């Protein structure tokens, strides 16, 4: 959440914020998928 606060201070547009949030959430889901596939092995 610290990074999020920094973005707000820089005044990034709402559109860009959504893109960044999508990137961050996408990376989290990727890690989950990788972890689940590793367990199956």
Protein Blocks (a to p, Z undefined) as FASTA:
>chain_A
ZZmmmmmmnopafklmmmmmmmmmmmmmmmmmmmmmmmmZZ
